[in-house]
Amino acid sequence: MGVVKLADDLLIQRQVAVKTLRGRENAKAKDGFLRESRIQGRLQHPNIVTIYDAGVLDSGESAIVMQYIRGRSLSEILESLRGMDLADRRRFPLEARLDVFAAVVNA
């Protein structure tokens, strides 16, 4: 649904992730995007990314500004494991994968 890019928060002097809608915006997409930012912005949990702000960029795109977390996405890691990547298999044995699953469920 969205595109996430790394950006610099010049005021606070930190890196943030900025999510914008993918492709052409329409009323339904904007409503869903706003709903997502409101729901996620109300949640406070160590396993859920913090929302800092939401609004409209100078370009007119709807945007959500959120905590930037360094690393690979869960989908990238799962794809690597499906591809039988040996380094990731060693790094993420079954017990580690179950720990990640438990963290997601707790969130």
C-alpha angles and dihedrals in degrees: 000000000000146000118232121206134178115247139172121245097213095189097053093027098231138115117256137181116240117201119198131177115273114240127341116358121229132176094264093050092047091050092051092046092050090047090052092051092048094049095044092042091059094052121092115185133129090240096051123078113247118242113220101179145341132201144098124314124224086260090061094249120136110242142186117204112206146164113293114228118192117227144053124315120252090244091055091051093047091049090051091050091049087052089056094242102183096208091054091043088058093043094047109037118173093273092054091047090051089051089054091047090052091050091052092048091048090053 
